Amino acid sequence: MSAAAIAAEAALVFAVAAAWVGVAAFARLRTPLARIHAVTFVNLTAGGAITLAAFLSEGLTSRTLKCALLWAAVMTIGALLSHASGRALMLRDGQRR
């Protein structure tokens, strides 16, 4: 097994571990506004690790560039959605700034 394959598998193990940490945080956090942070954490870390694993296993190809573009879109859209959801939760609960 090559070093790149081992590194790709390690990145995938990290992605799974990050997802489980996010699940534990989501279950432990009390408010919906706090739970949004767990979802954002999983999107960022697990998505990045999966993209890294794709680059390590295949190199620079059109498929890995699509993975990177998808991860960038998830980070951008996920951040916007988290912000909008958090603002809606704050307005619903009457906590205006």
All heavy atoms as an XYZ file, in Angstrom:
699
protein
N       0.841     -1.170      0.000
C       0.000      0.000      0.000
C       0.891      1.240      0.000
O       1.825      1.342      0.788
C      -0.890     -0.030      1.243
C      -2.048      0.876      1.186
S      -3.102      0.549      2.615
C      -4.654      0.669      1.829
N       0.592      2.182     -0.878
C       1.438      3.368     -1.001
C       1.142      4.379      0.104
O       0.128      4.306      0.791
C       1.211      4.023     -2.366
O      -0.078      4.586     -2.417
N       2.042      5.324      0.236
C       1.880      6.357      1.263
C       0.671      7.235      0.973
O      -0.031      7.668      1.898
C       3.140      7.197      1.344
N       0.398      7.488     -0.303
C      -0.764      8.305     -0.669
C      -2.066      7.590     -0.316
O      -3.025      8.220      0.143
C      -0.726      8.650     -2.153
N      -2.108      6.282     -0.507
C      -3.307      5.519     -0.177
C      -3.536      5.499      1.335
O      -4.677      5.614      1.803
C      -3.201      4.092     -0.712
N      -2.464      5.379      2.095
C      -2.585      5.399      3.558
C      -3.048      6.772      4.026
O      -3.911      6.887      4.902
C      -1.240      5.001      4.206
C      -0.938      3.536      3.917
C      -1.268      5.262      5.704
C       0.444      3.099      4.323
N      -2.502      7.824      3.416
C      -2.914      9.179      3.785
C      -4.369      9.432      3.410
O      -5.110     10.088      4.160
C      -2.002     10.198      3.108
N      -4.814      8.900      2.275
C      -6.211      9.052      1.867
C      -7.142      8.330      2.845
O      -8.198      8.859      3.220
C      -6.410      8.524      0.448
N      -6.746      7.128      3.255
C      -7.560      6.406      4.236
C      -7.580      7.123      5.576
O      -8.616      7.162      6.249
C      -7.040      4.980      4.393
C      -7.390      4.091      3.224
C      -7.035      2.638      3.488
O      -6.850      2.249      4.652
O      -6.942      1.887      2.494
N      -6.469      7.708      5.971
C      -6.422      8.473      7.225
C      -7.340      9.689      7.140
O      -8.020     10.034      8.118
C      -4.989      8.899      7.523
N      -7.388     10.337      5.980
C      -8.290     11.475      5.804
C      -9.748     11.037      5.903
O     -10.584     11.742      6.485
C      -8.027     12.159      4.463
N     -10.069      9.869      5.363
C     -11.441      9.362      5.463
C     -11.797      8.981      6.900
O     -12.923      9.211      7.351
C     -11.638      8.177      4.520
C     -11.619      8.525      3.036
C     -11.703      7.259      2.191
C     -12.744      9.483      2.685
N     -10.841      8.406      7.619
C     -11.063      8.096      9.040
C     -11.303      9.383      9.819
O     -12.189      9.455     10.681
C      -9.874      7.295      9.614
C      -9.930      7.222     11.129
C      -9.830      5.904      9.007
N     -10.539     10.421      9.502
C     -10.737     11.717     10.143
C     -12.118     12.279      9.831
O     -12.770     12.865     10.709
C      -9.645     12.702      9.705
C      -9.811     14.059     10.302
C      -9.493     14.280     11.629
C     -10.290     15.114      9.544
C      -9.655     15.538     12.195
C     -10.451     16.367     10.094
C     -10.138     16.579     11.425
N     -12.588     12.111      8.598
C     -13.922     12.595      8.223
C     -15.010     11.892      9.037
O     -15.945     12.539      9.519
C     -14.165     12.389      6.727
N     -14.874     10.590      9.208
C     -15.859      9.838      9.998
C     -15.797     10.266     11.467
O     -16.830     10.459     12.117
C     -15.636      8.320      9.841
C     -16.489      7.532     10.816
C     -15.931      7.893      8.413
N     -14.592     10.441     11.977
C     -14.445     10.876     13.371
C     -15.037     12.269     13.568
O     -15.706     12.532     14.578
C     -12.968     10.868     13.772
N     -14.835     13.160     12.619
C     -15.408     14.508     12.711
C     -16.923     14.452     12.689
O     -17.597     15.203     13.410
C     -14.887     15.382     11.576
N     -17.478     13.563     11.875
C     -18.937     13.416     11.837
C     -19.466     12.921     13.179
O     -20.501     13.405     13.665
C     -19.335     12.469     10.715
N     -18.778     11.979     13.805
C     -19.217     11.478     15.106
C     -19.077     12.529     16.199
O     -19.913     12.625     17.096
C     -18.465     10.209     15.487
C     -19.089      9.003     14.845
C     -18.557      8.259     13.834
C     -20.357      8.429     15.147
N     -19.429      7.260     13.492
C     -20.537      7.332     14.288
C     -21.355      8.731     16.058
C     -21.683      6.548     14.311
C     -22.497      7.951     16.090
C     -22.650      6.868     15.223
N     -18.033     13.337     16.123
C     -17.891     14.440     17.078
C     -19.049     15.426     16.897
O     -19.612     15.926     17.872
C     -16.524     15.142     16.914
C     -16.476     16.461     17.651
C     -15.408     14.230     17.390
N     -19.409     15.689     15.650
C     -20.550     16.559     15.382
C     -21.851     15.995     15.906
O     -22.699     16.726     16.433
N     -22.037     14.688     15.785
C     -23.237     14.041     16.320
C     -23.281     14.179     17.840
O     -24.330     14.500     18.420
C     -23.288     12.551     15.910
C     -24.335     11.786     16.692
C     -23.545     12.430     14.424
N     -22.160     13.940     18.485
C     -22.108     14.062     19.942
C     -22.373     15.501     20.382
O     -23.110     15.748     21.348
C     -20.751     13.600     20.463
N     -21.800     16.459     19.665
C     -22.033     17.867     20.006
C     -23.485     18.242     19.777
O     -24.091     18.956     20.586
C     -21.116     18.761     19.174
N     -24.068     17.771     18.678
C     -25.468     18.073     18.386
C     -26.381     17.524     19.473
O     -27.340     18.172     19.882
C     -25.850     17.490     17.024
C     -27.174     17.951     16.511
C     -27.275     19.126     15.794
C     -28.327     17.216     16.743
C     -28.496     19.561     15.319
C     -29.547     17.637     16.283
C     -29.632     18.827     15.560
N     -26.077     16.332     19.947
C     -26.902     15.727     20.994
C     -26.709     16.420     22.340
O     -27.623     16.468     23.159
C     -26.566     14.247     21.123
N     -25.531     16.957     22.566
C     -25.228     17.549     23.871
C     -25.672     19.004     23.993
O     -26.034     19.444     25.082
C     -23.723     17.447     24.115
C     -23.295     17.973     25.444
C     -22.148     17.178     25.971
N     -21.556     17.799     27.137
C     -22.014     17.628     28.364
N     -23.073     16.887     28.568
N     -21.420     18.199     29.385
N     -25.617     19.754     22.915
C     -25.958     21.167     22.973
C     -27.450     21.357     23.225
O     -28.275     20.585     22.743
C     -25.524     21.872     21.691
C     -24.008     21.910     21.489
C     -23.651     22.420     20.115
C     -23.351     22.774     22.553
N     -27.793     22.396     23.966
C     -29.165     22.558     24.436
C     -30.079     23.300     23.471
O     -31.222     22.928     23.293
C     -29.153     23.289     25.776
C     -28.535     22.470     26.864
C     -28.719     23.137     28.205
N     -28.089     22.330     29.222
C     -27.163     22.759     30.039
N     -26.788     24.010     30.005
N     -26.620     21.953     30.918
N     -29.589     24.382     22.888
C     -30.472     25.229     22.087
C     -30.284     24.955     20.593
O     -29.211     24.532     20.158
C     -30.178     26.720     22.355
O     -28.858     27.017     21.896
C     -30.306     27.046     23.832
N     -31.328     25.205     19.815
C     -31.179     25.035     18.365
C     -30.117     25.952     17.773
O     -29.422     25.575     16.832
C     -32.560     25.400     17.816
C     -33.492     25.195     18.943
C     -32.711     25.493     20.189
N     -29.971     27.137     18.332
C     -28.952     28.057     17.837
C     -27.548     27.490     18.062
O     -26.675     27.619     17.197
C     -29.097     29.410     18.543
C     -28.230     30.542     18.016
C     -28.515     30.780     16.541
C     -28.487     31.804     18.811
N     -27.326     26.836     19.175
C     -26.024     26.221     19.440
C     -25.802     24.990     18.565
O     -24.676     24.701     18.151
C     -25.908     25.850     20.914
N     -26.865     24.266     18.252
C     -26.740     23.056     17.433
C     -26.325     23.358     16.005
O     -25.738     22.508     15.339
C     -28.052     22.287     17.452
C     -28.318     21.629     18.767
C     -29.625     20.902     18.762
N     -29.833     20.257     20.054
C     -30.996     19.983     20.551
N     -32.093     20.277     19.877
N     -31.100     19.402     21.725
N     -26.623     24.568     15.544
C     -26.219     24.949     14.195
C     -24.698     24.884     14.063
O     -24.169     24.515     13.013
C     -26.753     26.359     13.866
C     -28.265     26.303     13.683
C     -26.100     26.921     12.610
C     -28.903     27.657     13.525
N     -23.988     25.204     15.136
C     -22.528     25.171     15.086
C     -21.999     23.759     14.853
O     -20.993     23.567     14.170
C     -21.949     25.749     16.377
C     -22.209     27.208     16.523
N     -23.315     27.687     17.167
C     -21.526     28.289     16.080
C     -23.291     29.003     17.131
N     -22.221     29.394     16.478
N     -22.672     22.763     15.401
C     -22.244     21.375     15.191
C     -22.405     20.975     13.730
O     -21.540     20.300     13.162
C     -23.027     20.432     16.095
N     -23.498     21.385     13.121
C     -23.732     21.069     11.711
C     -22.681     21.759     10.832
O     -22.125     21.151      9.909
C     -25.157     21.487     11.297
C     -25.377     21.289      9.812
C     -26.185     20.701     12.097
N     -22.384     23.000     11.131
C     -21.379     23.732     10.370
C     -20.002     23.095     10.524
O     -19.238     22.984      9.556
C     -21.344     25.202     10.815
O     -22.652     25.747     10.678
C     -20.381     26.008      9.985
N     -19.683     22.637     11.729
C     -18.407     21.959     11.973
C     -18.275     20.712     11.107
O     -17.235     20.476     10.482
C     -18.294     21.590     13.454
C     -17.167     20.657     13.763
C     -15.861     21.119     13.818
C     -17.408     19.311     13.986
C     -14.816     20.251     14.091
C     -16.376     18.437     14.262
C     -15.073     18.908     14.310
N     -19.328     19.908     11.045
C     -19.275     18.678     10.238
C     -19.130     19.019      8.759
O     -18.346     18.384      8.047
C     -20.511     17.798     10.499
C     -20.568     16.634      9.532
C     -20.501     17.294     11.922
N     -19.883     20.004      8.286
C     -19.756     20.400      6.874
C     -18.339     20.804      6.530
O     -17.804     20.417      5.493
C     -20.704     21.557      6.554
C     -22.128     21.117      6.392
O     -22.403     19.960      6.119
N     -23.034     22.050      6.557
N     -17.728     21.573      7.389
C     -16.385     22.089      7.107
C     -15.322     21.000      7.214
O     -14.537     20.795      6.288
C     -16.060     23.242      8.060
C     -14.704     23.887      7.893
C     -14.620     24.585      6.553
C     -14.446     24.856      9.010
N     -15.290     20.296      8.334
C     -14.192     19.349      8.561
C     -14.338     18.058      7.754
O     -13.378     17.615      7.126
C     -14.056     19.006     10.050
O     -15.297     18.520     10.524
C     -13.621     20.214     10.840
N     -15.517     17.468      7.780
C     -15.691     16.211      7.048
C     -15.614     16.440      5.541
O     -14.991     15.648      4.817
C     -17.015     15.560      7.421
N     -16.205     17.524      5.076
C     -16.112     17.829      3.647
C     -14.688     18.082      3.200
O     -14.262     17.630      2.131
N     -13.939     18.793      4.018
C     -12.534     19.036      3.690
C     -11.702     17.768      3.690
O     -10.835     17.575      2.834
N     -11.969     16.904      4.646
C     -11.219     15.644      4.709
C     -11.543     14.737      3.531
O     -10.650     14.078      2.980
C     -11.514     14.927      6.023
N     -12.790     14.720      3.112
C     -13.169     13.901      1.957
C     -12.543     14.463      0.681
O     -12.055     13.711     -0.169
C     -14.699     13.810      1.850
C     -15.236     12.962      3.007
C     -15.137     13.225      0.515
C     -16.729     12.994      3.163
N     -12.530     15.785      0.559
C     -11.882     16.407     -0.597
C     -10.386     16.117     -0.601
O      -9.801     15.818     -1.646
C     -12.141     17.924     -0.589
O     -13.558     18.142     -0.591
C     -11.527     18.592     -1.799
N      -9.756     16.192      0.563
C      -8.338     15.862      0.665
C      -8.080     14.412      0.271
O      -7.119     14.111     -0.447
C      -7.839     16.119      2.087
C      -6.389     15.752      2.374
C      -5.442     16.613      1.541
C      -6.092     15.886      3.855
N      -8.931     13.505      0.724
C      -8.775     12.092      0.361
C      -8.901     11.892     -1.146
O      -8.168     11.086     -1.737
C      -9.810     11.250      1.097
N      -9.801     12.625     -1.777
C      -9.938     12.512     -3.230
C      -8.667     12.981     -3.933
O      -8.189     12.334     -4.872
C     -11.147     13.322     -3.701
N      -8.106     14.110     -3.486
C      -6.868     14.605     -4.093
C      -5.709     13.653     -3.850
O      -4.870     13.454     -4.730
C      -6.523     15.997     -3.556
C      -7.186     17.107     -4.308
C      -8.294     17.736     -3.785
C      -6.707     17.516     -5.543
C      -8.913     18.760     -4.470
C      -7.316     18.545     -6.238
C      -8.432     19.168     -5.702
N      -5.637     13.062     -2.669
C      -4.541     12.143     -2.374
C      -4.638     10.847     -3.168
O      -3.621     10.267     -3.548
C      -4.506     11.834     -0.876
C      -4.066     12.981      0.029
C      -4.274     12.604      1.489
C      -2.616     13.350     -0.244
N      -5.849     10.380     -3.410
C      -5.993      9.105     -4.103
C      -5.929      9.238     -5.619
O      -5.462      8.327     -6.294
C      -7.298      8.420     -3.696
O      -8.400      9.182     -4.147
N      -6.384     10.383     -6.164
C      -6.433     10.500     -7.621
C      -5.531     11.575     -8.192
O      -5.306     11.610     -9.398
C      -7.871     10.779     -8.070
C      -8.791      9.622     -7.832
C     -10.111      9.810     -8.536
O     -10.192     10.629     -9.471
O     -11.058      9.118     -8.161
N      -5.059     12.482     -7.371
C      -4.266     13.586     -7.894
C      -5.168     14.686     -8.433
O      -6.342     14.772     -8.101
N      -4.626     15.518     -9.285
C      -5.352     16.649     -9.831
C      -6.073     16.221    -11.109
O      -5.487     16.172    -12.190
C      -4.387     17.805    -10.114
C      -5.015     19.128    -10.497
C      -5.892     19.639     -9.365
C      -3.947     20.139    -10.830
N      -7.350     15.881    -10.969
C      -8.172     15.488    -12.108
C      -9.447     16.326    -12.097
O      -9.695     17.101    -11.170
C      -8.555     13.992    -12.038
O      -9.383     13.775    -10.890
C      -7.328     13.098    -11.947
N     -10.249     16.133    -13.121
C     -11.510     16.881    -13.177
C     -12.456     16.454    -12.051
O     -13.199     17.276    -11.521
C     -12.184     16.685    -14.536
O     -12.540     15.327    -14.727
N     -12.398     15.197    -11.657
C     -13.267     14.733    -10.564
C     -12.872     15.342     -9.228
O     -13.723     15.722     -8.434
C     -13.241     13.205    -10.464
C     -13.988     12.547    -11.591
C     -14.193     11.099    -11.345
N     -12.910     10.396    -11.335
C     -12.803      9.090    -11.282
N     -13.867      8.342    -11.199
N     -11.628      8.518    -11.292
N     -11.575     15.455     -8.978
C     -11.158     16.045     -7.709
C     -11.421     17.547     -7.691
O     -11.728     18.109     -6.644
C      -9.674     15.755     -7.433
O      -8.878     16.240     -8.516
C      -9.436     14.274     -7.232
N     -11.312     18.198     -8.843
C     -11.656     19.612     -8.909
C     -13.154     19.824     -8.666
O     -13.554     20.803     -8.042
C     -11.235     20.205    -10.246
C      -9.725     20.338    -10.453
C      -9.406     20.853    -11.844
C      -9.112     21.221     -9.396
N     -13.962     18.897     -9.136
C     -15.400     18.969     -8.854
C     -15.663     18.797     -7.355
O     -16.530     19.463     -6.791
C     -16.166     17.904     -9.643
C     -16.277     18.206    -11.100
C     -16.990     17.078    -11.828
C     -16.899     17.259    -13.324
N     -17.492     16.129    -14.061
N     -14.909     17.901     -6.717
C     -15.033     17.733     -5.260
C     -14.675     19.024     -4.534
O     -15.366     19.435     -3.595
C     -14.134     16.603     -4.770
S     -14.712     14.962     -5.157
N     -13.596     19.668     -4.969
C     -13.179     20.919     -4.336
C     -14.211     22.017     -4.561
O     -14.520     22.787     -3.637
C     -11.817     21.346     -4.882
N     -14.766     22.085     -5.758
C     -15.799     23.082     -6.044
C     -17.053     22.816     -5.220
O     -17.659     23.754     -4.676
C     -16.127     23.072     -7.536
C     -17.164     24.084     -8.003
C     -16.664     25.495     -7.764
C     -17.479     23.872     -9.470
N     -17.422     21.568     -5.081
C     -18.585     21.217     -4.266
C     -18.357     21.559     -2.806
O     -19.247     22.107     -2.131
C     -18.897     19.724     -4.414
C     -20.102     19.208     -3.656
C     -21.373     19.872     -4.145
C     -20.209     17.709     -3.797
N     -17.172     21.293     -2.298
C     -16.857     21.638     -0.906
C     -16.901     23.146     -0.704
O     -17.425     23.636      0.304
C     -15.504     21.068     -0.510
C     -15.118     21.304      0.918
C     -15.877     21.055      2.020
C     -13.887     21.829      1.396
N     -15.184     21.388      3.160
C     -13.960     21.866      2.796
C     -12.731     22.254      0.777
C     -12.907     22.325      3.582
C     -11.691     22.699      1.566
C     -11.787     22.730      2.952
N     -16.358     23.912     -1.667
C     -16.412     25.373     -1.565
C     -17.858     25.868     -1.588
O     -18.223     26.785     -0.837
C     -15.613     26.006     -2.706
N     -18.692     25.253     -2.412
C     -20.102     25.643     -2.459
C     -20.811     25.296     -1.152
O     -21.622     26.091     -0.645
C     -20.790     24.953     -3.633
N     -20.514     24.132     -0.593
C     -21.128     23.736      0.682
C     -20.693     24.691      1.796
O     -21.508     25.075      2.644
C     -20.765     22.267      1.025
C     -21.054     21.944      2.481
C     -21.526     21.326      0.133
N     -19.429     25.095      1.788
C     -18.970     26.039      2.814
C     -19.692     27.376      2.675
O     -20.139     27.952      3.662
C     -17.455     26.254      2.712
C     -16.653     25.115      3.247
S     -14.913     25.505      3.450
C     -14.424     26.083      1.857
N     -19.821     27.865      1.457
C     -20.463     29.160      1.238
C     -21.957     29.100      1.538
O     -22.479     29.902      2.316
C     -20.239     29.624     -0.213
O     -18.845     29.654     -0.476
C     -20.844     30.989     -0.445
N     -22.632     28.160      0.931
C     -24.083     28.054      1.117
C     -24.407     27.625      2.542
O     -25.379     28.104      3.135
C     -24.678     27.092      0.073
C     -24.519     27.689     -1.319
C     -26.137     26.812      0.358
C     -24.807     26.728     -2.437
N     -23.594     26.745      3.107
C     -23.812     26.317      4.487
C     -23.677     27.460      5.471
O     -24.456     27.578      6.420
N     -22.695     28.325      5.239
C     -22.523     29.478      6.120
C     -23.706     30.433      6.006
O     -24.218     30.942      7.017
C     -21.229     30.202      5.784
N     -24.161     30.661      4.798
C     -25.322     31.541      4.605
C     -26.586     30.943      5.225
O     -27.373     31.650      5.867
C     -25.537     31.810      3.117
C     -24.467     32.639      2.423
C     -24.701     32.666      0.924
C     -24.442     34.047      2.981
N     -26.774     29.656      5.037
C     -27.949     28.998      5.607
C     -27.889     28.983      7.128
O     -28.903     29.202      7.802
C     -28.061     27.569      5.071
C     -29.256     26.759      5.517
C     -30.545     27.439      5.073
C     -29.191     25.361      4.957
N     -26.722     28.747      7.693
C     -26.578     28.772      9.152
C     -26.868     30.164      9.705
O     -27.541     30.313     10.729
C     -25.171     28.352      9.561
O     -24.957     27.009      9.267
N     -26.393     31.184      9.016
C     -26.635     32.556      9.463
C     -28.125     32.886      9.405
O     -28.693     33.436     10.363
C     -25.844     33.541      8.617
C     -26.108     34.962      8.968
N     -25.597     35.534     10.103
C     -26.844     35.911      8.349
C     -26.009     36.795     10.172
N     -26.764     37.038      9.108
N     -28.770     32.533      8.301
C     -30.203     32.818      8.163
C     -31.032     32.033      9.178
O     -31.978     32.570      9.773
C     -30.660     32.495      6.747
N     -30.669     30.779      9.405
C     -31.393     29.967     10.384
C     -31.191     30.503     11.793
O     -32.136     30.570     12.583
C     -30.933     28.510     10.322
O     -31.165     27.980      9.055
N     -29.975     30.880     12.125
C     -29.697     31.442     13.451
C     -30.433     32.744     13.675
O     -30.985     32.982     14.757
N     -30.483     33.591     12.647
C     -31.219     34.846     12.777
C     -32.706     34.588     12.958
O     -33.357     35.247     13.765
C     -30.963     35.722     11.558
C     -31.610     37.065     11.640
C     -30.986     38.008     10.625
N     -31.661     39.274     10.584
C     -31.485     40.247     11.452
N     -30.627     40.079     12.443
N     -32.128     41.385     11.335
N     -33.249     33.643     12.210
C     -34.668     33.311     12.356
C     -34.968     32.774     13.751
O     -36.006     33.115     14.346
C     -35.079     32.294     11.292
N     -34.083     31.954     14.292
C     -34.274     31.435     15.646
C     -34.217     32.553     16.684
O     -34.997     32.576     17.636
C     -33.236     30.369     15.966
C     -33.435     29.024     15.292
C     -32.206     28.153     15.472
C     -34.666     28.333     15.824
N     -33.293     33.482     16.494
C     -33.191     34.595     17.436
C     -34.434     35.478     17.371
O     -34.942     35.923     18.403
C     -31.936     35.412     17.150
C     -30.664     34.725     17.589
S     -29.176     35.651     17.207
C     -29.427     37.119     18.170
N     -34.937     35.734     16.165
C     -36.138     36.552     16.033
C     -37.360     35.845     16.616
O     -38.223     36.473     17.238
C     -36.374     36.912     14.570
C     -35.389     37.899     13.957
C     -35.650     38.058     12.472
C     -35.467     39.231     14.671
N     -37.438     34.537     16.434
C     -38.556     33.766     16.982
C     -38.553     33.804     18.489
O     -39.593     33.892     19.134
C     -38.476     32.320     16.489
C     -39.665     31.486     16.992
C     -39.462     30.032     16.709
N     -38.436     29.533     17.626
C     -38.004     28.291     17.626
N     -38.464     27.440     16.760
N     -37.090     27.901     18.482
N     -37.374     33.718     19.084
C     -37.257     33.714     20.544
C     -37.270     35.112     21.141
O     -37.198     35.267     22.361
C     -35.992     32.986     20.980
C     -36.034     31.505     20.638
O     -37.142     30.982     20.441
O     -34.953     30.896     20.573
N     -37.315     36.155     20.293
C     -37.393     37.515     20.775
C     -36.067     38.111     21.200
O     -36.029     39.080     21.932
N     -34.972     37.557     20.749
C     -33.650     38.069     21.115
C     -33.105     38.903     19.971
O     -32.419     38.428     19.090
C     -32.694     36.916     21.407
C     -33.144     36.044     22.538
C     -32.259     34.815     22.644
O     -31.390     34.589     21.838
N     -32.500     34.031     23.670
N     -33.404     40.181     19.956
C     -32.916     41.076     18.911
C     -31.654     41.770     19.368
O     -31.491     42.064     20.547
C     -33.963     42.103     18.564
C     -35.200     41.471     17.958
C     -36.048     42.517     17.399
N     -35.878     42.417     15.958
C     -36.489     43.169     15.101
N     -37.289     44.105     15.507
N     -36.314     43.007     13.822
N     -30.814     42.099     18.445
C     -29.591     42.825     18.788
C     -29.706     44.241     18.341
O     -30.184     44.631     17.390
C     -28.383     42.176     18.129
C     -28.013     40.913     18.816
C     -26.723     40.413     18.268
N     -26.401     39.166     18.935
C     -25.211     38.692     19.019
N     -24.203     39.330     18.514
N     -24.983     37.569     19.621
